Amino acid sequence: MLRYLEAIAPFDKKIEIKPDDHDAWYNRDVALFNLERYEEALKSYEKVIEIKPGYIMAWNNRGLSLENLERYDEALESYDKAIKIYPNFQDAINNRKRLLLKLGRPTR
């Protein structure tokens, strides 16, 4: 956990220098997610998506953050968006199906 906490500061510094660096935002998001700071991670994923709307990993991980915040319908929308951009994106397909099963909804 300490490793993720230490990783945030360099990403923040990089973002301060270049606010539209989607990779810095994304890596910051991953660290926040792994620290279980889902609300903060969500805001950062949304920034990545604002900068690079077709970034499928950001859409997928946004869904994971929303799911951890129990905002299930929004999570499904994020997985659907990732799948719409790249229909064979297995992570989003699997996350969507797993969440639908968890919610007792049809997987089709």
C-alpha positions as CSV (number, residue, x, y, z in Angstrom):
1,M,0.0,0.0,0.0
2,L,2.8,2.4,0.8
3,R,4.1,1.9,-2.7
4,Y,0.9,3.2,-4.2
5,L,0.8,6.1,-1.7
6,E,4.3,7.1,-2.7
7,A,3.4,6.9,-6.4
8,I,0.8,9.6,-6.2
9,A,3.1,12.6,-5.6
10,P,5.2,12.1,-8.8
11,F,2.1,11.8,-10.9
12,D,0.6,14.9,-9.3
13,K,3.8,16.8,-10.1
14,K,3.7,15.6,-13.7
15,I,0.1,16.7,-14.0
16,E,0.9,20.1,-12.5
17,I,3.5,20.5,-15.3
18,K,1.4,19.0,-18.1
19,P,-2.3,18.9,-17.0
20,D,-3.4,17.1,-20.2
21,D,-1.1,14.1,-19.7
22,H,-3.6,11.3,-19.7
23,D,-1.0,8.7,-18.8
24,A,-0.1,10.6,-15.6
25,W,-3.8,10.9,-14.7
26,Y,-4.4,7.2,-15.5
27,N,-1.4,6.0,-13.4
28,R,-2.5,8.3,-10.5
29,D,-6.0,6.7,-10.8
30,V,-4.6,3.2,-10.5
31,A,-2.7,4.1,-7.4
32,L,-5.8,5.7,-5.8
33,F,-7.9,2.7,-6.8
34,N,-5.4,0.3,-5.2
35,L,-5.5,2.5,-2.0
36,E,-9.3,2.0,-2.1
37,R,-9.8,5.7,-2.5
38,Y,-12.6,5.1,-5.1
39,E,-14.2,8.5,-5.1
40,E,-10.8,10.2,-5.8
41,A,-10.0,7.6,-8.4
42,L,-13.3,8.1,-10.1
43,K,-12.7,11.8,-10.5
44,S,-9.3,11.1,-12.0
45,Y,-10.7,8.5,-14.4
46,E,-13.2,11.1,-15.5
47,K,-10.3,13.5,-16.2
48,V,-8.6,10.9,-18.3
49,I,-11.8,10.3,-20.3
50,E,-12.2,14.1,-20.8
51,I,-8.6,14.2,-22.2
52,K,-8.8,11.0,-24.2
53,P,-12.4,9.8,-24.6
54,G,-11.5,6.5,-26.4
55,Y,-9.2,5.3,-23.5
56,I,-10.9,1.9,-22.9
57,M,-8.9,1.1,-19.8
58,A,-10.1,4.3,-18.2
59,W,-13.7,3.5,-19.0
60,N,-13.3,0.0,-17.5
61,N,-11.5,1.2,-14.4
62,R,-14.1,4.0,-14.0
63,G,-16.7,1.1,-13.9
64,L,-14.7,-0.7,-11.2
65,S,-14.5,2.4,-9.1
66,L,-18.3,3.0,-9.5
67,E,-18.9,-0.6,-8.7
68,N,-17.0,-0.3,-5.4
69,L,-19.0,2.8,-4.6
70,E,-22.2,0.7,-5.2
71,R,-23.2,2.9,-8.2
72,Y,-24.0,-0.2,-10.2
73,D,-26.0,1.2,-13.1
74,E,-23.3,3.8,-13.8
75,A,-20.6,1.1,-13.6
76,L,-22.5,-0.9,-16.2
77,E,-22.7,2.2,-18.4
78,S,-18.9,2.5,-18.2
79,Y,-18.3,-1.1,-19.1
80,D,-20.8,-0.7,-22.0
81,K,-18.9,2.4,-23.2
82,A,-15.6,0.5,-23.2
83,I,-17.2,-2.4,-25.1
84,K,-18.7,0.0,-27.6
85,I,-15.3,1.5,-28.3
86,Y,-13.6,-1.9,-28.5
87,P,-16.1,-4.7,-28.8
88,N,-13.5,-7.5,-28.0
89,F,-12.3,-5.8,-24.8
90,Q,-12.4,-8.9,-22.5
91,D,-11.8,-7.1,-19.2
92,A,-14.9,-4.9,-19.7
93,I,-16.9,-7.8,-21.0
94,N,-16.0,-9.9,-18.0
95,N,-16.6,-7.1,-15.5
96,R,-20.0,-6.3,-17.0
97,K,-21.1,-10.0,-16.9
98,R,-19.8,-10.4,-13.4
99,L,-21.7,-7.4,-12.2
100,L,-24.9,-8.4,-14.0
101,L,-24.7,-11.8,-12.3
102,K,-24.1,-10.2,-8.9
103,L,-27.2,-8.0,-9.5
104,G,-29.3,-11.0,-10.6
105,R,-29.8,-9.5,-14.0
106,P,-29.7,-11.3,-17.4
107,T,-26.2,-11.2,-18.9
108,R,-27.4,-10.5,-22.5
